[in-house]
Amino acid sequence: MAVSRPARSPMKERIHKVLARAGVGSRRGIEQLIKENRVKVNGKAATIGDSLERGDTVRIDGKPVKVETAFTQFRRVIAYHKPEGEVCTASDPEGRPTVFDRLPDPGQGRWIMVGRLDVNTCGLLLFTTDGDLAHKLMHPSSQVDREYAVRVRGHVGDEMINRLKTGVELEDGPAKFTDIQPSLEDGDGQNHWYYCVLMEGRHREARRLWDSQGVTVSRLRRVRYGCIFLPKRLRSGRWEELDQRSCNDLADSVGVERAAVPQKTPDQLIKERRVSKKRVRIKR
């Protein structure tokens, strides 16, 4: 299998490509920032089509953006096992813990969350430093599926399953699961576990679909996002960095150019493992 290596960037590169790799956002989002005259290069307003080179200074809304390392095309992606009770935002006015509290220092750029989970949902949450990759993974046109393990309380018959797969009308439009399968480790009594798949990430869509049928969702856990599964070894509240092959598979699945993942020293890996363990809160 071919090994991805950090691409040798030319002397100059288009501004939207460099800023996307720096974690500013998607290329389309960066173009919008430029149209709104919010981006300055070396003190002058940037225009669409401008190029950057090493040594240029970039500011967005007056704040400096670190772009030097973005000329080397590295990409980082981590899988985080979100616990229930954490909110998917950088900060919370109510003081609740957020999914960003436990993440490692990205080194280059910033962590961009790929989709989100509601506060009562646990499971797989992806983060990347690549704005283009994040945008593609979330955009409906990419048709990236999300798989959930759900525990529902109430009677679930074949007719209900067929309705959920054919489509039901929710308050924000029609919705459906593309697949529903009973778990081999089903619950007992009125509680039953299923695996269900969605092709989009609308707000609380999985819960609302089951609610529309008069059954109650008591547990919801995302177990897969596209080709990335929640590792069984990854405990709640911890993260794991994706290796080169997984990053390549993820990029290939949405038609994004491959890029190398940064190689780390043994000392760096040990330090990050310690940080991941240290930040795990024990729920009592």
Secondary structure in CASP SS format (residue, H / E / C, confidence):
PFRMAT SS
TARGET T0000
AUTHOR 0000-0000-0000
METHOD secondary structure of the structure
MODEL  1
M C 1.00
A C 1.00
V C 1.00
S C 1.00
R C 1.00
P C 1.00
A C 1.00
R C 1.00
S C 1.00
P C 1.00
M C 1.00
K E 1.00
E E 1.00
R E 1.00
I H 1.00
H H 1.00
K H 1.00
V H 1.00
L H 1.00
A H 1.00
R H 1.00
A C 1.00
G C 1.00
V C 1.00
G C 1.00
S C 1.00
R H 1.00
R H 1.00
G H 1.00
I H 1.00
E H 1.00
Q H 1.00
L H 1.00
I H 1.00
K H 1.00
E C 1.00
N C 1.00
R C 1.00
V E 1.00
K E 1.00
V E 1.00
N C 1.00
G C 1.00
K E 1.00
A E 1.00
A C 1.00
T C 1.00
I C 1.00
G C 1.00
D C 1.00
S E 1.00
L E 1.00
E E 1.00
R C 1.00
G C 1.00
D C 1.00
T C 1.00
V E 1.00
R E 1.00
I E 1.00
D C 1.00
G C 1.00
K E 1.00
P E 1.00
V E 1.00
K C 1.00
V C 1.00
E H 1.00
T H 1.00
A H 1.00
F H 1.00
T C 1.00
Q C 1.00
F E 1.00
R C 1.00
R C 1.00
V E 1.00
I E 1.00
A E 1.00
Y E 1.00
H E 1.00
K E 1.00
P C 1.00
E C 1.00
G C 1.00
E C 1.00
V E 1.00
C C 1.00
T C 1.00
A C 1.00
S C 1.00
D C 1.00
P C 1.00
E C 1.00
G C 1.00
R C 1.00
P C 1.00
T E 1.00
V H 1.00
F H 1.00
D H 1.00
R H 1.00
L C 1.00
P C 1.00
D C 1.00
P C 1.00
G C 1.00
Q C 1.00
G C 1.00
R C 1.00
W C 1.00
I E 1.00
M E 1.00
V E 1.00
G C 1.00
R C 1.00
L C 1.00
D C 1.00
V C 1.00
N C 1.00
T C 1.00
C E 1.00
G E 1.00
L E 1.00
L E 1.00
L E 1.00
F E 1.00
T E 1.00
T C 1.00
D C 1.00
G H 1.00
D H 1.00
L H 1.00
A H 1.00
H H 1.00
K H 1.00
L H 1.00
M H 1.00
H C 1.00
P H 1.00
S H 1.00
S H 1.00
Q C 1.00
V C 1.00
D C 1.00
R E 1.00
E E 1.00
Y E 1.00
A E 1.00
V E 1.00
R E 1.00
V E 1.00
R E 1.00
G C 1.00
H C 1.00
V C 1.00
G C 1.00
D H 1.00
E H 1.00
M H 1.00
I H 1.00
N H 1.00
R H 1.00
L H 1.00
K H 1.00
T H 1.00
G C 1.00
V E 1.00
E E 1.00
L E 1.00
E C 1.00
D C 1.00
G E 1.00
P E 1.00
A E 1.00
K C 1.00
F C 1.00
T C 1.00
D E 1.00
I E 1.00
Q E 1.00
P E 1.00
S C 1.00
L C 1.00
E C 1.00
D C 1.00
G C 1.00
D C 1.00
G C 1.00
Q C 1.00
N E 1.00
H E 1.00
W E 1.00
Y E 1.00
Y E 1.00
C E 1.00
V E 1.00
L E 1.00
M C 1.00
E C 1.00
G C 1.00
R C 1.00
H C 1.00
R C 1.00
E H 1.00
A H 1.00
R H 1.00
R H 1.00
L H 1.00
W H 1.00
D H 1.00
S C 1.00
Q C 1.00
G C 1.00
V C 1.00
T E 1.00
V E 1.00
S E 1.00
R E 1.00
L E 1.00
R E 1.00
R E 1.00
V E 1.00
R E 1.00
Y E 1.00
G C 1.00
C C 1.00
I E 1.00
F E 1.00
L C 1.00
P C 1.00
K C 1.00
R C 1.00
L C 1.00
R C 1.00
S C 1.00
G C 1.00
R C 1.00
W E 1.00
E E 1.00
E E 1.00
L C 1.00
D C 1.00
Q H 1.00
R H 1.00
S H 1.00
C H 1.00
N H 1.00
D H 1.00
L H 1.00
A H 1.00
D H 1.00
S H 1.00
V C 1.00
G C 1.00
V C 1.00
E C 1.00
R C 1.00
A C 1.00
A E 1.00
V C 1.00
P C 1.00
Q C 1.00
K C 1.00
T C 1.00
P H 1.00
D H 1.00
Q H 1.00
L H 1.00
I H 1.00
K H 1.00
E H 1.00
R H 1.00
R H 1.00
V H 1.00
S H 1.00
K H 1.00
K H 1.00
R C 1.00
V C 1.00
R C 1.00
I C 1.00
K C 1.00
R C 1.00
END
